[in-house]
Amino acid sequence: MAALDRGLTLFELLVVLALIGVMLGVIAPRLGGDVGASARGEGLRLVALLKAARTEAIVTGRPYRVDFRAHGYRFLALNRHGRFVRAKGALFRARRLPKGAALRGLGKRRAVVFRPSGLSRAFRVEVVTRHGRFLVSGDDDGRIQGLAAG
């Protein structure tokens, strides 16, 4: 009975915020007519999903990894055998960017790993289209942010 009186946990609140961010990322490109809005929408979606992956790593106590490709990304979780496998759930399904969009600035490292402590290595990636760019970055403390770059 006591569990019913406690309200929302921080994790539940973060999951709801991540879902709202994903929905906004889906809706925003359709509302705007230009391809630049698509870069913002995809960038906002990526920021929300990266934050959700970081939260999932903290809550489950298992590292989560995001592998980037030129035209998409996928989420992996460390299993009990010490291997990264496809993360479960619709939220962490593999994503393909819309036609005309690409990820740039990945450098040699094409993956970001979130540890159970919430920490990761600093990273920077851009969602680029013909008419706009959106910068997604993270610092060593695992803080993730996005910025429209034109």
Order of alpha helices (4+ residues) and beta strands (2+ residues): alpha-alpha-beta-beta-beta-beta-beta-beta-beta-beta-beta
